[in-house]
Each structure stands twice: as C-alpha cells, then as structure tokens.
C-alpha cells in the first residue's frame, strides 16, 4: 500500500494487524484485498484521541463503496444469467432430474442459485444507487464481509 511507506502510523497499524492475524493466510489475504481497495485513497486518518479503539474499522470514501457495490451487482447478474442458461440448456436437452423422489433435484438447486444471485444483484444495485457522494464510511469487519472484501468465515 503506497500510504504505508510514507505514513509511519499506517505502517505501524498494518504491522500490528498483520501480527495479530499471523498464521491465518486467508486473513492476511483478506487484509491485503482491503488494503488494495484503499490504496491511493486520500489520507483520512482521524485526529488522535485518548479513546481506545475497540474494533477493526477502516475509513473508505463513498465513491469506493459505490464502485465495489456496482462491481458486485454485475458479478451477481452475470452469475444469475449463467445459471439461467445452464438451466435452460438442461431443460431443452431433457437432462434435468424431475423425479420428486430424488433427494437432490438439480433444477431446483440451480433455480435456488439463480434466485440467490438475483437477490444479491438487487441488493447491491440498490446500495450503489443510494450512496451519497463525498462521504467517508467507517466500515467494520461485518461491513467488509457484506461487500465481499473478506471471507464470510473470517
């Protein structure tokens, strides 16, 4: 991250966070994904305070959040479309399992995936269109998880 080289506080914070998650490669990878998103952002370090910091939170400009939400909208729309094509192809070829006695119904599973991705696309589309410009968001680990920047098991 470019800011970590020029800002000793950022360099110290990154070292502290990386030492806390040492031994968890997926956590380190997630942190580096977050850092990559924030790279090049203006310095948004809050003024020093005597209050202890209780949670891991990052400051992210609203434009970055909007870009992430737009990318997630497209990603889920593409996945829903891909699953829909797969389902249509299976139905046309007559290769779909339609026996109600089967424990696993492939078409039902694909339909569930299509609906899930459509719901996610709708959520991220709504989010991206309702983010006010010129704001800075303080995002916690849960927010980063919702935006897909950390693994849900992190």
C-alpha positions as CSV (number, residue, x, y, z in Angstrom):
1,X,0.0,0.0,0.0
2,X,1.6,3.3,-1.1
3,X,0.4,5.2,2.1
4,X,2.2,2.7,4.4
5,X,5.6,3.7,3.0
6,X,5.0,7.4,3.6
7,X,2.9,7.4,6.8
8,X,4.6,5.9,9.9
9,X,1.2,5.5,11.6
10,X,-0.3,3.5,8.8
11,X,2.9,1.4,8.6
12,X,2.7,0.7,12.3
13,X,-1.0,-0.1,12.1
14,X,-0.5,-2.5,9.2
15,X,2.3,-4.3,11.1
16,X,0.1,-4.6,14.2
17,X,-2.8,-6.0,12.3
18,X,-0.7,-8.4,10.3
19,X,1.0,-9.7,13.5
20,X,-2.4,-10.3,15.1
21,X,-3.5,-12.4,12.2
22,X,-0.2,-14.2,11.8
23,X,-0.7,-17.8,10.9
24,X,-4.0,-17.3,9.2
25,X,-3.2,-16.9,5.5
26,X,-6.8,-16.3,4.5
27,X,-6.9,-13.4,7.0
28,X,-3.7,-11.9,5.6
29,X,-5.0,-12.3,2.0
30,X,-8.3,-10.6,3.1
31,X,-6.4,-7.7,4.7
32,X,-4.3,-7.2,1.5
33,X,-7.5,-7.1,-0.6
34,X,-8.9,-4.4,1.7
35,X,-5.6,-2.5,1.5
36,X,-5.6,-2.8,-2.3
37,X,-9.0,-1.2,-2.4
38,X,-7.9,1.6,-0.1
39,X,-4.6,2.2,-1.9
40,X,-4.5,5.7,-3.4
41,X,-7.3,7.0,-1.2
42,X,-6.7,10.4,0.4
43,X,-5.4,10.4,4.0
44,X,-8.5,10.0,6.1
45,X,-6.7,9.3,9.4
46,X,-8.9,10.7,12.2
47,X,-7.4,13.1,14.7
48,X,-5.6,11.4,17.6
49,X,-7.8,10.7,20.6
50,X,-7.3,9.3,24.1
51,X,-10.2,6.9,23.5
52,X,-9.1,3.3,22.9
53,X,-10.1,1.8,19.6
54,X,-12.3,-1.2,20.3
55,X,-13.0,-2.6,16.8
56,X,-11.2,-3.0,13.5
57,X,-12.6,-0.3,11.3
58,X,-11.4,1.3,8.1
59,X,-12.4,4.6,6.5
60,X,-13.5,4.3,2.9
61,X,-14.6,7.1,0.6
62,X,-18.2,6.7,-0.7
63,X,-17.0,6.5,-4.3
64,X,-15.0,3.4,-3.5
65,X,-18.0,1.8,-1.7
66,X,-20.2,2.7,-4.8
67,X,-17.6,1.1,-7.2
68,X,-17.5,-2.1,-5.1
69,X,-21.3,-2.3,-5.0
70,X,-21.5,-1.8,-8.8
71,X,-19.0,-4.5,-9.4
72,X,-20.8,-6.9,-7.1
73,X,-24.1,-6.1,-8.9
74,X,-22.5,-7.0,-12.2
75,X,-20.9,-10.1,-10.7
76,X,-24.3,-11.4,-9.4
77,X,-26.2,-10.5,-12.6
78,X,-23.6,-12.5,-14.6
79,X,-23.8,-15.5,-12.3
80,X,-27.6,-15.5,-12.4
81,X,-27.5,-15.3,-16.2
82,X,-25.0,-18.1,-16.4
83,X,-27.1,-20.4,-14.1
84,X,-30.3,-19.5,-16.1
85,X,-28.6,-20.5,-19.3
86,X,-27.4,-23.8,-17.7
87,X,-31.0,-24.5,-16.5
88,X,-32.5,-23.7,-19.9
89,X,-29.9,-26.0,-21.6
90,X,-30.7,-28.8,-19.2
91,X,-34.4,-28.4,-19.7
92,X,-34.1,-28.3,-23.5
93,X,-31.9,-31.4,-23.6
94,X,-34.2,-33.2,-21.2
95,X,-31.3,-34.0,-18.9
96,X,-32.8,-32.4,-15.8
97,X,-33.8,-34.5,-12.8
98,X,-37.5,-34.1,-12.4
99,X,-38.3,-37.1,-10.2
100,X,-39.8,-35.8,-6.9
101,X,-38.5,-38.9,-5.1
102,X,-34.9,-37.9,-5.7
103,X,-33.1,-36.3,-2.7
104,X,-31.2,-33.9,-4.9
105,X,-33.1,-32.0,-7.6
106,X,-30.6,-30.3,-9.9
107,X,-33.1,-27.9,-11.5
108,X,-34.4,-26.9,-8.0
109,X,-30.8,-26.3,-6.9
110,X,-30.0,-24.2,-10.0
111,X,-33.2,-22.2,-9.5
112,X,-32.2,-21.5,-5.9
113,X,-28.8,-20.3,-7.1
114,X,-30.4,-18.1,-9.8
115,X,-32.8,-16.5,-7.2
116,X,-30.0,-16.0,-4.7
117,X,-27.8,-14.2,-7.2
118,X,-30.7,-12.1,-8.4
119,X,-31.4,-11.1,-4.8
120,X,-27.8,-10.2,-4.3
121,X,-27.7,-8.2,-7.6
122,X,-30.8,-6.3,-6.5
123,X,-29.3,-5.5,-3.0
124,X,-26.0,-4.3,-4.5
125,X,-27.8,-2.3,-7.2
126,X,-30.0,-0.6,-4.5
127,X,-26.9,0.1,-2.4
128,X,-24.9,1.6,-5.2
129,X,-27.7,3.9,-6.3
130,X,-28.3,5.2,-2.7
131,X,-24.7,6.0,-1.6
132,X,-24.3,9.8,-1.1
133,X,-21.3,11.3,-2.8
134,X,-18.5,13.0,-0.9
135,X,-18.9,10.9,2.3
136,X,-16.4,8.7,4.1
137,X,-17.7,5.4,5.5
138,X,-16.3,3.8,8.7
139,X,-16.5,0.1,7.8
140,X,-16.2,-2.7,10.3
141,X,-15.4,-6.4,9.6
142,X,-19.1,-7.1,9.1
143,X,-19.4,-4.3,6.5
144,X,-16.3,-5.6,4.7
145,X,-17.9,-9.1,4.7
146,X,-21.1,-7.8,3.2
147,X,-19.2,-6.0,0.5
148,X,-17.3,-9.2,-0.3
149,X,-13.9,-7.9,0.7
150,X,-13.4,-10.6,3.4
151,X,-14.4,-14.2,3.5
152,X,-17.6,-14.9,5.3
153,X,-15.7,-17.3,7.6
154,X,-13.1,-14.7,8.5
